[in-house]
Amino acid sequence: MRYSILIHESPEDFEARTDPAQQAALWDGVGRYLRALHEAGVFVGGAGLQPPATATRLLLRDGRRVIQDGPYPDTKEQLGGLFLIEVPNLDVALEWAGRFPQRPGQVVEVRPTLPGD
């Protein structure tokens, strides 16, 4: 079964990506995690996302499509990236999610994909 491991990040987490003092440790941990997924043969896909300010939203208002560029109202966490894995069950997906190198307060969410994806 396929599961998405969704990485939610705070504004400080997004800043850490480009902060020279934090960048190496952050990306080294993510790189090790990605290699482990590949070596185990469970990695299907994934992507890191640019900060929310770079997003463009498509909304439906009064029957018309409206395009809205970021930034958006501040929320505690934003989607920072995802990993798509193929594993036998939720317990195994949760084990893999638990291996992600989380920062304090960072949320990692596991969600099954729709059948046929």
N, C-alpha and C positions, 0 to 999 in steps of 0.2 A: 504494500500500500504506500502511496505517496503522501508525504507530509511537508508542509512549509514550516520552516523555523524562521520566525519573523523577529528581527532585532529592532527594538524601539529605543530611540536615543533622545537624550535631553539636549538642549542647546549647548551645554558644556561638553557633551560627548561629541557633537559635531565639530566644535572648536578644537578638541583634542586631536582630531584627524590631521590638522595642519600645524599644530603647535610643535615646534622642533623638540621641546623638552619632553613631550609625551608621545609623539608620533611613532618613534621606533618601537617602543614597547607595545603600543596598541596594534600596529600592523604586524609585528612579529607574532603576537598571539593569534591574530586572525589567520595569518598565513599557516601557522602550525595546525590550527583547527581545520582549515580547508584541505591541507595535505592529508590529515587523518581521515577526513570524509572520502577523499579520492582513494586512498590506500585500502580502505574498508570496502570500496566498491558500492557505496550507498549514495554518492553524490549524483544528482540528476541535473541540477542547474542552480543558478542564483545570481545575485547582483548586489553590489553596494549602491546606495542611492546618494545623489547630491543633496545638499541641505534643502529644507523645505522652501526657502526663499527662491529657489530656482524652479519651482514647480509651476505648472499651468493647469488650472482646473477647468473642466467643461461641465457646466451646470444646465439644467433644464428649468427655465422659468417662463411661466405663462405660455407653454408650448414652443418656446424658442430656445435655442442653444446659446448660452452666454459663456464667453471665455474670460477667465479671471486669472491674472498673473499673481504669483506670490510677492511678498510674504503674506502669510495669513495670520489671524489672531494667534497669539502665543498659547500653546498648550503645553502641558507638562512633558509629553513625549511625542516624538514623530517617528514614522517608519524610516529606519536608516538603511535597511537592507534585508535580504532574505536568502535562505538556502533551501533548495528543494531536494529532498532525500527520498529514497525508496528503501523501506524497511518493512519487516513482517508485521509490526503492530505498534500501538501507541507507546507501550512501555519502552521499546527500543528507540522510538523517536524522542521520547523524553530523556533517555540516557544521552543521546547525541546532543540534544539541546542543553543539557546540564554540563556538557564539556566545553561549550562556547565560553571564551574568556570574558566574562561579564565584568563591567565596572560596577562599583557600588551603586545601588539604586536603579541600575539598568534592567529593563524588562525584556525577557526572551519568551516569545509566545510560540506554541506548537499548535498547528491547525491542519486537519486532514484536507486534502484537495478533493474536489468533486470527482466522482467516478468517471473514468474515461479520460481524465487529464493526463 
